[in-house]
Amino acid sequence: MAEDDVRVVMYGDRERAGITVKFLEAPYGEGSEAVVSIGCSLKANWENPSWKVHVPARLIPQVIDAVMEAIPDNPGRPTHDWLG
């Protein structure tokens, strides 16, 4: 995914609502760590979502596993040491 690409996961039951996912190489200036920006827009404003969180790109696999772990009775639940 290039830095100018925004992926959108639509809410399904709301026409203009979705979760955005965007890779940012150096969001806080030269030398800052790459992040994945995850946001939410209820007004189809994909480039400027209502809220967002920046997750260090190096932590994305652990965050995905933690999200899967948070879902009760998830058959795809990971069992990795880093989940604590």
C-alpha positions in Angstrom: 0.0 0.0 0.0 1.5 3.4 -1.0 1.4 6.3 1.4 -1.3 8.1 -0.6 -3.6 5.0 -0.7 -6.5 4.9 1.7 -8.4 1.6 2.2 -12.0 1.8 3.5 -14.0 -0.9 5.2 -17.6 0.2 4.9 -20.0 -0.3 7.8 -22.5 -2.1 5.7 -25.6 -0.7 7.6 -24.5 3.0 7.1 -24.1 4.3 3.6 -21.4 6.9 4.4 -19.7 5.3 7.4 -16.5 3.4 7.3 -13.1 2.5 8.9 -10.1 3.9 7.1 -6.6 2.4 6.9 -3.6 4.3 5.6 0.2 3.7 5.8 2.3 6.8 6.8 6.0 6.5 6.3 7.1 9.4 8.6 4.0 11.0 10.2 5.9 13.1 12.7 8.7 14.3 10.4 12.0 12.8 9.1 13.2 10.0 11.2 9.9 9.2 12.9 8.6 5.6 12.8 6.2 4.4 10.1 2.7 3.9 11.3 -0.6 2.6 10.1 -3.3 5.2 10.6 -6.7 3.7 11.5 -9.7 6.0 11.5 -13.4 6.2 11.4 -15.6 8.5 9.4 -19.4 8.7 9.5 -19.5 11.3 6.7 -17.4 9.5 4.0 -14.5 11.9 4.6 -11.9 9.2 4.0 -8.9 11.6 3.9 -9.8 13.3 7.2 -11.7 10.8 9.5 -13.5 12.0 12.6 -11.0 10.1 14.8 -7.8 8.1 14.2 -5.1 6.2 15.9 -1.6 5.7 14.7 -0.2 2.2 15.3 3.5 1.7 14.8 3.8 -0.4 11.6 6.1 -2.9 13.4 3.3 -3.7 15.9 0.5 -4.4 13.4 0.8 -8.2 13.6 0.5 -8.1 17.4 -2.4 -5.7 17.3 -4.2 -7.9 14.8 -3.7 -10.8 17.0 -4.9 -8.9 20.1 -8.1 -7.8 18.2 -8.7 -11.4 17.2 -8.1 -12.5 20.8 -10.6 -9.9 22.1 -13.5 -11.7 20.2 -15.0 -14.3 22.5 -15.2 -17.9 21.1 -13.2 -16.9 18.0 -12.1 -20.1 16.3 -9.3 -18.2 14.5 -7.9 -16.9 17.9 -4.1 -16.7 17.9 -2.1 -18.0 20.8 1.1 -16.0 20.7 3.4 -15.1 23.6 3.2 -11.4 23.0 -0.5 -11.2 24.0 0.3 -11.6 27.7 
